[in-house]
Amino acid sequence: MARPKNQTARRSEIVAAAQRAVAKHGPDGARLNRVAEEAGLTSGAVLYYYPNLDDLILEANREVMERFYEGRVQMLASMPDDPGTRLLALIRSGLPSGPDDVQVAMLCALGGSAANHPVTASLLTTLYERQVGMYQVVLEQGAARGEFHLAQDALTVARNLVALEDAYGYRIIARHPSIDSETAAALIADYARIATGHELTVS
């Protein structure tokens, strides 16, 4: 019964290696030998688990997108029913943990090449729209309760919040000397405070 568990762990390791390869070399440069090198395996061993490299890269993309959408939806479901608290949690969870956050670095690399990769562009667009929808629900709930007094419609504010996540996330990955995750969260919260009329704070 141990073998399936070992296979699951090995698949996870290979997916993580693919994410590192894309983050370092971009989607075009994430060739089989580079994924194998990142995983500490032979190319044949990688192919044993993922016979099609494109399928592996798609799985690497899916895992990242789960983190920034499904994972955050689950986070909201487990939180107190307070729009301000939820909005701040969304802001914090949308940013990289630091400049070595491989999954966000991968998204940055994919975004830079999306113009030449229709499938990648479609996946990134879907992720963006889902994140916008997630923010929009929280904003509309807060407005309906009279806790948020939106300066613009909820869709516009939500789009701006996701765009700020992306912009500051890139700066963190690029090792901007004065922007870390905590600073970025505070800056986005400043915009959210203006946009919602709510006294949001970042602790």
WOGI-V340782 format. One record per backbone hydrogen bond with DSSP energy under -1.0 kcal/mol. NH is the residue of the N-H (numbers start at 1). CO is the residue of the C=O. Records with the same first field share a line. If there is no record, write none. Layout:
NH = CO  CO
This chain:
6 = 2
7 = 3
8 = 4
9 = 5
10 = 6
11 = 7
12 = 8
13 = 9
14 = 10
15 = 11
16 = 12
17 = 13
18 = 14
19 = 15
20 = 16
21 = 17
22 = 18
23 = 19
24 = 20
25 = 21
26 = 22
31 = 29
35 = 31
36 = 32
37 = 33
38 = 34
39 = 35
40 = 36
41 = 36
46 = 42
47 = 43
48 = 44
49 = 45
50 = 46
56 = 52
57 = 53
58 = 54
59 = 55
60 = 56
61 = 57
62 = 58
63 = 59
64 = 60
65 = 61
66 = 62
67 = 63
68 = 64
69 = 65
71 = 66
73 = 69
74 = 70
75 = 71
76 = 72
77 = 73
78 = 74
79 = 76
82 = 80
86 = 82
87 = 83
88 = 84
89 = 85
90 = 86
91 = 87
92 = 88
93 = 89
94 = 90
95 = 92
101 = 98
102 = 100
105 = 101
106 = 102
107 = 103
108 = 104
109 = 105
110 = 106
111 = 107
112 = 108
116 = 113
117 = 114
121 = 117
122 = 118
123 = 119
124 = 120
125 = 121
126 = 122
127 = 123
128 = 124
129 = 125
130 = 126
131 = 127
132 = 128
133 = 129
134 = 130
135 = 131
136 = 132
137 = 133
138 = 134
139 = 135
140 = 136
141 = 137
142 = 138
143 = 139
144 = 140
145 = 141
146 = 143
147 = 142
148 = 142
149 = 196
151 = 195
157 = 153
158 = 154
159 = 155
160 = 156
161 = 157
162 = 158
163 = 159
164 = 160
165 = 161
166 = 162
167 = 163
168 = 164
169 = 165
170 = 166
171 = 167
172 = 168
173 = 169
174 = 170
175 = 172
176 = 171
179 = 176
184 = 180
185 = 181
186 = 182
187 = 183
188 = 184
189 = 185
190 = 186
191 = 187
192 = 188
193 = 189
194 = 190
195 = 191
196 = 192
197 = 193
200 = 198
